[in-house]
Amino acid sequence: MSGRRSLVWLGLTPEPERELPPAVAALRAGSRVTAPGPPGDLDVERRRIGRLILHGTRRTWLRYLSEVTDLVTAVADGSAPGDRAAALLAGEVVLEHHRMLIGLPGSGYDRTTHERRALEHAVEALRNAEGTGTGPSRPARKDGGQG
């Protein structure tokens, strides 16, 4: 193995870097038993993702997305409090990312099979909650897509 690290995982999509920080900050704040976190939570998530992208590896990136998956599924199944709209957005972004791993070399796609299934169920549950009026409505995506 050469001393060069593979950066192919960085080319998947910019959505996680752009859309996950506010959603994850909201989910982390919502999972606290006490009052929500300080306003700096968003900056903390942005810095964390920035460090992962600049200095991380595919393995550390997937570990972060696994944490996000845990937050999303906990809100979706009701085992943790949290912003359901933020959970839906984060779930959709991570699910799409994990689906695109099929086009990359390596075992990333196979390694995320369990998470993809969990996210598919979570996203469906969160969308259904939205449709019944029990969840918050989510603003339309800027790209015109249907989430």
N, C-alpha and C positions, 0 to 999 in steps of 0.2 A: 504494500500500500504506500502511496506517495505521501509526502508531508502536506500536500495541498488538500484543503477541505472542500467538499462538494458544496456548491452553492445553487444547484439546480432547483432545490425546494423553494428558493426565494422568488422564482419566476412564475409561480402559480397564479396569483391574483393579488391585487392591492386592497381588496375589500377588508380582509382581517385587520390590516394595519390602520385603515381609515375608520371602520365601523365598530370594531370590538372595544376600543378603550371606553367610550361612554356607556356602552351596554354592560360591559363587565364591571365597571365602577359602580353602576346602579345595582347590579346583582350582588356584588360584594357588600355594598351598603345595606341592601335589603336583607341579607342573610345574618346581619348582626342582631343580637337579641336586644341590645340597647339602642340608643339613638343612632341615626345614620352617621356615617363617617364625615370627616371634614371635607370642605370643598376641594381640597387638594387630591382627593381620590382619583379624579380623572387624570391629573398630571402624573400620578404614580403609575397608572395603567399605561399611559402613553410612553413614559420612560421605560417601563418594563418591556413593552413590545419593541421599542427602539433598540434596547440592549440586545434582545433576542435576535432581531434582524441583523444588527451590525456585528455582534460577537457570538451569537449562538450557533447551534448546529440543528440539523433536522430533528435530532432526538430531543433537544431542549424545547424546540418549537412545538413538536407534537405533545410533549409533556404539558406545556402551557395550554394547548388546545384541549387536552384531556381534563385539566382543571376547569376550563370553561364548560366543557360537556357536563361535568359533575354539577356545576352551578345551575345550568339550564335544566337538567333532568330533575334536580331536586325541586325547583320551582314548578315544573310541569306536573310532577306527581304529588305536589302538595306537601312534601316532607320538609320543605324550607320555605319561609316567606320570601317574597321578592317581587320585583316589577315584572309582570308577565309579558309586557310589550318588549322590554329589554331582553328577557329570556328568549322570546320568539326571534328577535333580530339576531342575537348571538347564535342561537341554534341553527338558523338558516345559513348564516355565514360559515360556521364551522362545518356543517353538513356539506355544503357546496365545496368547500376546501377539501374535505375528506374524499368526496366523490372524484375530484380532479386528480387525486394522487394516483389513480389508475394509469395515468399517462406518464408517470415518472419512473425512472429505474429504481430498483430497491424494493424493500418490503413494506413501505409506508401504507400502501393500500390495504394489504393483508393485515397489518398491525392495527388498523383502525376499523376493522369489520364490526367489532362489538360496539364501538362508539357510534358508527354510522347507524346501526340498528336502533340504538338507544335514542339517538337524535331524531331519527325518523318518527319514532313513537312520540317523543317529547314535542316536536314541532307540530305533529298532527293534533295532539291534545291541546296545545296552546292555541292553535288556529281554531279548533272547535270551541274552545272557551270564549274566544273572541266572537265567533259567529253567533253564540247563544246570548251574548250580552253580558256574560259573567266576567269577561276580561276587558281590559282597556283596548280601545281601537288604536290601530297602528297607522301612522301616516304613510301615504303612498311613497314608494321608493322614487328617488330622483331620476333613475334610469327608465322609469315607466313600467318596470317589471312587476310581477305579481307575487313577490315574496315567497 
